[in-house]
Amino acid sequence: MCIGSVGATDEGETGIAAVGSRVGVLSDVHGELRTLTRALEHCRETGVETIALLGDLFDKVEEADRCAEVLAGWQVVGVYGNHEREIALAAAAGEIEVEPFTLDLLTGLDEQVRTDEYHLVHEAEPWGQHDPVAALFERSGTSNGYRPASWITFAGHTHVRSARTQSGPLDIARGTLRLSAIRNYLINPGALAVGQYAIWDREEHQITFHQLEDW
């Protein structure tokens, strides 16, 4: 999929707020407050403006307020995993009590967030199989019929850091991925529960993968 204007604002196309030029992509925190706090500190130091959540921010009710509190003041977009969904429904029904900022965060999440530029989802649909011959000639490999509607799909859930196009997996060992406007990408930033996350620079068209022990 070739998009006409990489990095264009989203508001007006979808009705959601436009994200900043640098986006911290966090997934599968699972209530690990220390790693969440450290990742957010690093994001702030490196000029991140928006935090994109890919689900499983916490696992238990008692973790919800603590995680939401450290995200207060950030522009947050994102999706929920099953725990966030269950707690949001219970809070809305008055079955449990959470802080107002927690309820605000939870009600701001959605099943998925999709624009022409990016797609946020907790668990991505499988992409086509990898055909090494097709990849050699930069053609799409054998497909299962799924065609991503967005330039970049960000997904979590698996706890496995990875990046791929429809032609196959990409080597991200060096930690930085340069993006091409004529390819589609599926990006998993890894699990923040073990210190992994990513920063997407929309102006420079690149994604940098981070491990907390490295800084």
C-alpha positions as CSV (number, residue, x, y, z in Angstrom):
1,M,0.0,0.0,0.0
2,C,1.4,3.3,-1.0
3,I,0.2,6.2,1.0
4,G,0.1,9.7,-0.4
5,S,1.2,11.7,2.6
6,V,3.2,9.8,5.3
7,G,2.9,11.6,8.6
8,A,-0.3,13.5,7.7
9,T,-2.5,14.4,10.7
10,D,-5.4,12.1,11.5
11,E,-8.0,14.5,12.6
12,G,-10.6,15.1,9.9
13,E,-10.0,11.7,8.4
14,T,-11.2,9.6,11.3
15,G,-12.3,12.0,14.0
16,I,-9.6,10.9,16.4
17,A,-7.0,13.3,17.8
18,A,-3.8,13.7,15.7
19,V,-0.9,12.0,17.4
20,G,2.4,13.8,17.9
21,S,5.5,13.6,15.7
22,R,7.2,11.2,18.1
23,V,5.1,8.3,19.5
24,G,6.1,5.9,22.3
25,V,4.6,2.5,21.6
26,L,4.0,0.4,24.7
27,S,2.5,-3.0,25.0
28,D,2.0,-5.8,27.6
29,V,3.0,-3.8,30.7
30,H,1.1,-6.3,32.9
31,G,1.2,-4.0,35.9
32,E,4.9,-3.6,36.0
33,L,4.9,-0.1,37.4
34,R,8.7,0.3,37.6
35,T,9.3,-0.5,34.0
36,L,6.4,1.7,32.9
37,T,7.7,4.6,34.9
38,R,11.2,4.2,33.5
39,A,10.0,3.9,29.9
40,L,7.9,7.0,30.3
41,E,10.8,8.9,31.7
42,H,12.9,7.9,28.7
43,C,10.1,8.9,26.4
44,R,9.9,12.3,27.9
45,E,13.7,12.8,27.7
46,T,13.7,11.9,24.0
47,G,10.8,14.2,23.0
48,V,7.9,11.8,22.8
49,E,4.6,13.6,22.6
50,T,2.1,10.7,22.4
51,I,1.9,7.3,24.1
52,A,0.3,4.5,22.1
53,L,-0.9,1.6,24.2
54,L,-1.4,-1.8,22.7
55,G,-3.2,-3.6,25.5
56,D,-2.6,-5.5,28.7
57,L,-1.5,-2.4,30.6
58,F,-2.4,-4.2,33.9
59,D,-3.7,-7.5,35.1
60,K,-5.5,-6.7,38.4
61,V,-7.9,-4.1,39.6
62,E,-5.4,-3.0,42.3
63,E,-2.8,-2.2,39.5
64,A,-5.2,0.0,37.5
65,D,-4.9,3.3,39.4
66,R,-1.1,3.1,39.8
67,C,-0.5,2.5,36.1
68,A,-3.1,5.2,35.1
69,E,-1.5,7.7,37.5
70,V,1.9,7.6,35.8
71,L,0.2,8.1,32.4
72,A,-1.7,11.2,33.6
73,G,-0.6,14.3,31.7
74,W,0.3,12.3,28.6
75,Q,-1.6,12.3,25.3
76,V,-2.7,8.6,25.1
77,V,-4.2,6.7,22.3
78,G,-4.6,3.0,22.2
79,V,-6.5,-0.2,22.7
80,Y,-7.4,-2.5,25.5
81,G,-6.7,-6.1,26.3
82,N,-9.2,-8.3,28.1
83,H,-8.2,-7.0,31.6
84,E,-8.7,-3.4,30.7
85,R,-12.0,-4.1,29.1
86,E,-13.3,-6.1,32.1
87,I,-12.3,-3.5,34.6
88,A,-13.7,-0.6,32.5
89,L,-17.1,-2.4,32.2
90,A,-17.1,-3.2,36.0
91,A,-16.2,0.4,36.8
92,A,-18.9,1.8,34.5
93,A,-21.4,-0.6,36.2
94,G,-20.4,0.6,39.7
95,E,-19.1,-2.8,40.6
96,I,-15.6,-1.6,41.4
97,E,-14.2,1.8,42.3
98,V,-11.3,3.4,40.4
99,E,-9.9,6.9,40.4
100,P,-11.4,9.4,37.9
101,F,-8.2,9.6,35.9
102,T,-8.2,5.8,35.6
103,L,-11.8,5.8,34.3
104,D,-10.8,8.6,31.8
105,L,-7.9,6.5,30.6
106,L,-10.0,3.3,30.2
107,T,-12.9,5.0,28.5
108,G,-10.4,6.5,26.0
109,L,-9.2,3.1,24.8
110,D,-10.9,1.2,22.1
111,E,-11.0,-2.3,20.4
112,Q,-8.8,-0.9,17.7
113,V,-7.6,2.5,16.4
114,R,-7.2,2.7,12.6
115,T,-6.2,5.5,10.2
116,D,-4.6,5.3,6.8
117,E,-1.3,5.8,8.5
118,Y,-1.4,3.5,11.5
119,H,-3.5,0.7,13.0
120,L,-3.3,0.0,16.8
121,V,-4.6,-3.4,17.9
122,H,-3.8,-5.8,20.7
123,E,-3.7,-8.9,18.6
124,A,-3.1,-8.6,14.8
125,E,-4.6,-10.8,12.2
126,P,-2.0,-13.1,10.6
127,W,-0.2,-11.8,7.5
128,G,0.6,-13.8,4.4
129,Q,3.2,-16.5,4.4
130,H,6.8,-15.6,3.6
131,D,8.0,-16.5,0.1
132,P,11.9,-16.0,-0.1
133,V,11.9,-15.9,-3.9
134,A,9.2,-13.2,-4.0
135,A,11.1,-11.3,-1.3
136,L,14.2,-11.4,-3.4
137,F,12.4,-9.6,-6.2
138,E,10.5,-7.4,-3.7
139,R,7.2,-8.9,-4.5
140,S,4.6,-10.0,-2.1
141,G,4.7,-13.6,-0.9
142,T,2.0,-16.2,-0.7
143,S,-1.0,-14.4,1.0
144,N,-3.8,-15.6,3.2
145,G,-6.0,-12.9,1.6
146,Y,-5.4,-10.3,4.4
147,R,-4.5,-6.9,3.1
148,P,-3.7,-4.3,5.8
149,A,-5.7,-1.1,5.4
150,S,-3.0,1.0,7.2
151,W,0.6,1.8,6.4
152,I,1.8,0.5,9.8
153,T,0.1,-2.0,12.1
154,F,1.3,-1.9,15.7
155,A,0.3,-5.0,17.7
156,G,1.3,-6.6,21.0
157,H,0.0,-9.7,22.8
158,T,2.7,-12.2,21.7
159,H,5.5,-10.7,23.9
160,V,7.8,-11.3,20.9
161,R,9.5,-8.2,19.5
162,S,9.3,-8.4,15.7
163,A,8.8,-6.4,12.5
164,R,7.8,-7.6,9.0
165,T,6.4,-6.5,5.7
166,Q,4.1,-8.7,3.6
167,S,7.3,-10.1,2.0
168,G,8.5,-11.5,5.2
169,P,10.3,-10.8,8.5
170,L,12.8,-7.8,8.9
171,D,16.1,-7.8,10.7
172,I,15.8,-5.4,13.6
173,A,18.9,-6.5,15.4
174,R,20.5,-3.1,15.1
175,G,17.5,-1.5,16.9
176,T,16.4,1.0,14.2
177,L,14.0,0.4,11.3
178,R,13.8,2.8,8.4
179,L,10.4,2.9,6.9
180,S,9.5,3.0,3.2
181,A,6.2,4.6,2.0
182,I,5.6,1.9,-0.5
183,R,5.5,-1.0,2.0
184,N,3.2,-2.1,4.7
185,Y,4.6,-2.9,8.2
186,L,3.5,-5.1,11.1
187,I,5.4,-4.0,14.2
188,N,5.4,-5.6,17.7
189,P,7.5,-3.5,20.1
190,G,7.8,-6.4,22.6
191,A,6.5,-6.6,26.1
192,L,7.2,-3.7,28.5
193,A,6.9,-6.2,31.3
194,V,10.5,-7.2,30.3
195,G,11.6,-3.7,29.4
196,Q,10.9,-3.7,25.7
197,Y,9.2,-0.8,23.8
198,A,9.6,1.3,20.7
199,I,9.6,4.9,19.7
200,W,8.1,5.9,16.3
201,D,9.5,9.1,14.7
202,R,6.8,10.1,12.2
203,E,8.9,12.9,10.7
204,E,12.1,10.8,10.2
205,H,10.0,7.7,9.2
206,Q,11.8,5.4,11.5
207,I,11.1,3.1,14.5
208,T,13.7,2.6,17.2
209,F,13.4,-0.4,19.5
210,H,14.5,0.0,23.1
211,Q,15.4,-2.2,26.0
212,L,15.5,-0.6,29.4
213,E,18.8,-2.2,30.4
214,D,20.5,-0.4,27.5
215,W,20.1,3.1,28.8
